[in-house]
């Protein structure tokens, strides 16, 4: 049975695909995000970035704790 993909996961995958172009000028993307979208959308982008940073930290902490457990600390 195929895994159900949530709307959030679909959007995250689409965003990652768009941002994976190494020739993409991220500064210009940021400029247009701010200039062409209402402040609410900018705030939502910020919220996504904060959530991703939190997940990164949690993942790193989990890996660290697993390494410490594996070496007997």
C-alpha positions as CSV (number, residue, x, y, z in Angstrom):
1,X,0.0,0.0,0.0
2,X,1.5,3.4,-1.0
3,X,2.3,5.8,1.7
4,X,-0.1,8.7,2.0
5,X,1.7,12.0,1.3
6,X,0.4,15.0,3.2
7,X,-0.1,18.4,1.6
8,X,2.8,19.8,3.7
9,X,5.1,17.0,2.4
10,X,4.0,17.7,-1.2
11,X,4.8,21.4,-0.8
12,X,8.1,20.7,0.9
13,X,9.2,18.4,-2.0
14,X,8.1,21.0,-4.6
15,X,10.0,23.8,-2.8
16,X,13.1,21.6,-2.5
17,X,13.0,20.7,-6.2
18,X,12.7,24.4,-7.2
19,X,15.5,25.5,-4.8
20,X,17.8,22.7,-6.0
21,X,18.9,24.7,-9.0
22,X,22.3,25.9,-8.1
23,X,22.2,28.7,-10.6
24,X,19.1,30.1,-8.9
25,X,19.9,33.5,-7.4
26,X,18.5,33.1,-3.8
27,X,19.0,36.8,-3.1
28,X,16.7,37.7,-6.0
29,X,14.2,35.1,-4.9
30,X,14.2,36.7,-1.4
31,X,13.9,40.1,-3.0
32,X,10.8,39.1,-5.0
33,X,9.2,37.2,-2.1
34,X,9.4,40.3,0.0
35,X,8.4,42.7,-2.7
36,X,5.6,40.8,-4.4
37,X,3.9,39.1,-1.5
38,X,1.9,40.4,1.5
39,X,3.8,40.5,4.8
40,X,1.8,37.4,6.0
41,X,3.5,35.3,3.3
42,X,7.0,36.6,4.3
43,X,6.1,35.6,7.9
44,X,5.0,32.2,6.8
45,X,8.4,31.7,5.0
46,X,10.1,32.7,8.2
47,X,8.0,30.1,10.1
48,X,9.0,27.4,7.6
49,X,12.7,28.3,8.1
50,X,12.3,28.2,11.9
51,X,10.6,24.9,11.8
52,X,13.3,23.4,9.5
53,X,16.0,24.7,11.9
54,X,14.2,23.1,14.9
55,X,14.0,19.8,13.1
56,X,17.7,20.0,12.2
57,X,18.6,20.6,15.8
58,X,16.4,17.8,17.0
59,X,17.9,15.4,14.5
60,X,21.4,16.3,15.4
61,X,20.6,15.9,19.1
62,X,19.1,12.5,18.5
63,X,22.2,11.4,16.5
64,X,24.5,12.7,19.3
65,X,22.5,10.8,22.0
66,X,22.6,7.6,20.0
67,X,26.4,7.9,19.5
68,X,26.8,8.4,23.3
69,X,24.6,5.5,24.0
70,X,26.6,3.3,21.6
71,X,29.9,4.1,23.2
72,X,28.5,3.5,26.7
73,X,28.2,7.1,28.0
